[in-house]
Amino acid sequence: MVSLPGQSAQETEQNTRLGRELNSIAAVSSLGAVRVERWIAICIGASGLLYGLLALSGILSDGMGRLGPQLIGYSVASLELVPLVLVVLATPWPWLQRRASILFVVCYLLAVLLWVRFVPDPLVQPSWIWYLCTVASACVAQAFGRTIALCYTALIAVLVGISGVVHEGFVIGAREPMMDAIFSLTLGTLVVILVDLFRSAVSQVDTTARLALEKYSGTVERAAQELERAEVDALVHDTVLASLSAAVHANTEQQQHIARDMADEAIVRLTTAVALAAPSEERMALAVVQERLTDTVATLDVPILVQRYGQMEGALPADVAHALIQAATQALTNSVQHAGDAEVPRQLTMRAPAPGSLVLEIIDRGRGFRPDQIAPGRLGVRVSIRGRVESVGGEVRILSAPDRGTRVVLSWAPQGGTN
């Protein structure tokens, strides 16, 4: 936000404070996902610690002694517990915990495969291998997302069932491992869905907040531009018209000298005002240009069809974007004022032939006119449309004839070529 000549220090401070508030809102709107990821990491760390201690107690009691070859027993226990320790220790750093979770889910799957392969009779063996099923589901959801997490949870549940059914057959004694498999699938799926639900909810909230902020920021910027335009109008009235009036009534040499001084001062002040009122941003996205023009159409009193062809990709230099927006606004206003009543078909089309270029067409089926017969005093077409666009290297084409409607084409390309 800039300060024009005559703007008070209080107004400047208010503009500066508004800019700081907008930046603060932008920063806060992205914190939701960070908080959710932090709480997911805390929950995984806490549950991993509790279930890990439970599994360790099972291993130390009698699980290791009955697990076939001792090497296999130590391998299964190490594959379960060592990566889990890393997951728990990385709880304060969610980004680091996600990497530890990847290691844990891979190692845990290997441990389960070793268990299914080498345990001679799973139904009489300790069940500590399954204590960490839910933790594994949470870790894979944290690291890979919903789809892979659901597939992983289903695979673990199938292995739980296989560990009993393969050895016992489909008999009554195999109901216990089947129930364990169903329980593992149900609880693991619930954990995965909850993690995905929290992430989706906060993502929607962040997106809504960001869109609202962008719209609010654009509204504030347009209001500031209107204020700056009013300041410039007042400046023209106070300086330019005053100097012209002094020049008209300058009958003596002294009065002529005063008029020249007033004219010099007016030129300096106008130059300064234009420099200060220039947009502060360097580039404007084409999507923002589209939004600005759509908002402009919504403020007019007649129906105007807005059409977009292709994707609005890339960005324009800020001065180019503002020139095209203002020229298109003037063309739309001319159509509303001179083409006829609200029944006249009108439309605005936008297309980007290449990223970073733009073509705008304002078309109506109204009265029309002869472009080569515009009165010298009518500055709308000559200055507000053609002058603005050509001053930034763009091209303007105006096709019109009496009772044949009007078509205004505004185009700009990075090399200044036509589209």
N, C-alpha and C positions, 0 to 999 in steps of 0.2 A: 504494500500500500504506500502511495506516495503522498507528499504534501505539496499542494499547489500554492502559488503566491496568494496571500490573504487567508490561508487556512490557519486556524488557531493552533497553538501548541497543545491544547486539550484534545482537539480532534485528532491530531497526529498521534498523541499518546493512546487514544482510544483505538485507532487503527492498528498500532503496534501491539496493543494488548490483545486485540481480536486475533491477529496473526499468531500470537503465542498460544492462545486458547485453541485455535484450530490445530496447531501442531500437537498440543497435548491430547486432544481428542483422537487424532490420528494414531498417536502412540498407544493410547489406552485401548482402542478398538482392536488391536492385534494381540492383546494379552490374554484373551480367553483361551485360545488354543494352548498357550504356554502353561496356564494354570491347570488345565485338564491333563496335559501330559505329565505335569509334576505330580498330580494326585494319582494318576495311573501308576507312575513309578513308585510312589509311596505304598500303594496297595499291593503291588507285586512284591516289593521288598519285604513288607510285613508278612504277607502270606507265605512267601518263600522261606522266611526265617522260621515261622511256626511249623510249617509242614516239613521243612528240612530237619528240624530238631526231632519231629515225630519219626521221620524215616531213619534218622541216625540212631534213635533209641531202639528201633526194630532191628537194625543191623547189629548193634552191640549186644542185644539180648541173645538171640539164637539164629538170626537170619543168615549170617555169614557162614556158620559152621555147617549148615545143611544145604548149601548152594553148590553142590557138585564139586568140580575142581576149584581149588582155592583161587587160582589165577582169574578164573571167570568171575568169581565172587568179588574179588578186589576190583576188577575192571568195571563191573556193573555199578558197584558203590562209588567208584571214582567218577565214572561218567555222569552219575546223578548229582553228586554233592559238590565236586570241585567247581563246575560252571555255576552252580546255584550260589555258591559263596560269592563269586564275582558279581552275580546279579544283585545280591543283597548289599554288597559293599558299594555298588554303583548307584544306589538309590538317590543320593543327593544330586546326581547328574543324569537326567533322563536320556540325553543323547548318548552317553556312555553306557547306560543300562540297556538301551536298545541293542547295542552291539554285543553286550554280554548275553542278552536274551537270545540272539541268533545262535551263539555258541551253545547255550543251554538246550534249546529245542533240538538242535542237531545231535548233541551228545545224549540227550534223554531218549531220543528215538533209537539210537544205536544200543543203549542200555536195554530198552524194552525188547529189541530184536535178539540180543544175546540171551535175555531171560527166557523168551519163548523157545529159542533154539536149544539151550543147554539145561534148563531145569527139567529133571526127570519126571517129576510128578507135581505139577503146579498146584493142585488142589490141597496138598498137605504142606506146601511151602509157605513161608511168611509172605504177607501181601504188601510189605513196605515199598516194593517197586512201584505200586500204584498210588502211593500217597501224593505224588507230585503231578498227577495227571492234570488237575485243574490249574496248577501253577504253570505247567507247560502250555496250556491253552491260552492263558493270559499273556504269557511271554510272546507266543507266536502272533497273537493279535496286536500286541504293542509293536512288534518288529515288522510284520508283513501286511497287516490289515485283515479285513473280514473274510475274504474268499479263501485265501491260503490257510487262515486260522481254522475255519470250519472243516476244510479237507484234512488238516492235521489232526484235529480233534476226533474226526470220524475214524481216521487211521489208527489212532491210539486205542479207541474203543474197540475196534475190530481185533486188534492184537490182544487186548484184555480178554475178549471172548475166546480167541484162538488158544490162548495159553491154557485154558481148561478144557475146551471142547475137543481139541485135537488129540489130547491124551486120554480123555474119558469117553469120547464119543457122545452122540446125542442121547444121553441117558439122564435119569433123574439127578444123578450126582453132578451133572454139568450145569444145573440151574444157577448155582452160586456165581460162577464166573460170568455167566450170561447176564445176571442181574448187576454184577459189577460193571460189565461193559455198558449196559443201558444207563446206569448211574453216571459213569464217566462221560458218556456222550451227552446226557442231559445237562449235567452241571457245567461241563466244558463249553457247550453251545451257549448256555445262559451267560457265562462270563464273556465270551466273544461278542455276543449281541450287546451286552451292556457297554463294553469298551467302544464298540462301533457307534452305539447310540449317543454316548457322551460326546464323542468326536464330531459326529454329524450335527448334533444340536449346537455345539459351540461354533462350528464352522458356519452354520446358517446365521447365528447371531453376529459373528464377526463380519460376514458378508453384508448383512443388512446395515450394520453400523457404518461400514466403509462406504456403501452406496449413499446412505443418508448424509454422511460427512461430505462426500464429493458434491452432492446436489446442493447442500447448504453452502459449501465453499463457492460453488459456481454462482449461487444466488447473491452471496455477499460481494463477489467480484463484479457482477453486473450492476449491483446497486452502487458500488464504488465508482464504476465507470460512468454511471449516470450522474453521480455527484461531481466527478471531475469534468464531465461535459457541461454541467451547469456552471461550474467555476469558470470554465473557458468562455462560455457565453457571457457571463458577467464581465469577464475581462475584456472581451470584444466590445461590449457596450460601454464600459468605463474608459477604455483607452482608445480603441480604434475610432469609434464613432465620435468621441470627444475631439480627437486630433483632426478628423475630417471636418467636423463642424468648425473648429478653429481655423482650418485652412480656407474654408469657404468664406468666412467672415474676416479674413486677414486683409485689411486695406492698407495698412502701413507696413513699413519695413520691419519695425519691432514686432508687430503681430505675426508677420510671416516667419520671423526668426523663432518666435515661440511655437508656431505651428510645426516648424521643422523639428524642433526639440521634442515636441509631443509625439510626432510621428516616429522619431528614432526610438523613444522610450517604448512606444507601443510595439514596435518590431522586436525589440529586445525581450519584452515581457511575453509576447506571443511565442517567440522561439524557446524561451525558458519553460513556458507552460507545456508546449508540445513535448519537449524533452522529458519533463517530469511525468507527464501523463502517459508516456509510452509504457507498454506492458512490461512487467518485470521478468516474466518467464521467458525462456529462450525458445521453446517449442510447444506446440499444442497438438495433442492426439486428434486424429480425424474423428474418432468416436466422440470426443468432446465437442468438435465442430458440429457434428450431426445433432448432438443433444442441444446445443445452443440454438440451432436453427429450428429444431422441433419445438423448443420452448417459445421461440419468437412467433411461429405459426399459431401456437395455442393462444397467444394474446390478441390476435387479429379478430375482427368481428365477422368474418365470412369464412365458410368452409374451404379449406385448401388441402388437397390430397398430397401427402408426403410419401415419396417412394425412394427406396435405396436399391441400387443394383450392385451386387457383389459385396465383398468384405471391405469395410473401412479400416484398412491397415496402414500403419505408419503414422507420421506426424508432420506438421507443417511448421515453418518458422512462425513465431508468434505474430509478427507484424503482417505476414501473409494471411494467417488465419483470421485475424481481426479485420483486415481489409475485405476479405471475401465475405465474412459474416455481415459486416456493415453494408457492403454493396448489395448482397442478397436481400437484406432487410429493407433497403431502400427500394429495390425492384418489387418486392412483395407489397410494400406500402403504396407504390405507384399503381400497381395493379388493383389494389383495393379501392384507391381513390378515383381512378380514371377509367378502368376497364368496364365498369358497369356495376349492377347490383349484386347481391349475394347469389343469384341464380347463375351467374357466369361461371363456367368450369375453370378452376384454377388448380395448378399443381406445382410442387417443388420436387425435383429429382436430384439425387446425389449419387455420384459414383467416383470410384478411385481407380482409374485405368492402370495405375501402378502404385506400389507403396510410396507414400509421401507426395502424391499428386492428387488433385481434386478437380472435378467438373460439377458445377451447379447449373441447373436450368430452371428458370421461372417461366411458366407457360400459362397463358390464359386465352380464352376464346371470346374476348370482349371487343371493345370498339376499335382498338388498334390506332396507329398513327404513322406518320411518315418520319422516320428517324432523321432524314436529311433536312427536315424543315422545323427543327426544334428552335424555339425562340431563344435569342442570346441570353435573355434574363432568366431562363429556366435552367437552374443548376443541378437539378436532381439527377439527370442522366449524365450530363457532361462532367460534373465534379464528384457527386456522391457515388456514382456507379463506375463509370469509365475511368475517371481520374484516380479513384482509390485503387482499383485493381491494376491498372497499368503502372502505377507508381511503385508497385512491388514486383513488377516483371510478369504480370499475368496478362490474359487476353480477354477482351469483351466482344461479344457478337450480339447485335440487336436486330432481330428480324421482325418486322411489323408492317402492316398496311391497314388502311381504314376498313373497318368491318371484317378484318381477317385475323384479329387477335394479335398477340405479342409473344415473342420468345426471346428471352434474355439468357445468354450462355456465358457463364463466368468460368474460366479455367486457369489453372496454374500447374506447372511441372517444375521439378527441381532445376532443370537447365533453362527454364523460361520458355520451353517450347509449348506448342498447343496440343490439345488432345482431341 
